[in-house]
């Protein structure tokens, strides 16, 4: 397995976990906060999508990310995270669709790289955390998993089955 293969596997597996964590949730469930002031899943899904596009796009200009729905970035800005009641958020199918399209574009961009490219230094705002292109792309996968962990808290609050 190459470095590219390992990162592709990580991107795909964390995408599957996010899908699994929210697969049996309703649209209304996506707006439940685990505690007051915490981010709901709908906002977090938008955050994951925007973060991936921004982080990868900074380092790999020209990635073929599809156009976002009108107002998507504004609805998922940091300032909208804790507004109550949450209004204007998408449904689960829309989040999963945009997340899948975003992740597919990231995986396609990864496929244009070589293992040597993964050692290229990063220059964006996350360079102090992810100093190489490979570590940055892995950070995108890890970011999905970190939020997936937050989704499990909402699942518990809603009485959904424990997945593992």
PyMOL commands that set and color helices and strands:
alter all, ss='L'
color gray80, all
select helices_A, chain A and resi 3-22+29-31+41-59+72-75+78-80+92-110+116-119+133-158
alter helices_A, ss='H'
color red, helices_A
deselect
rebuild
show_as cartoon
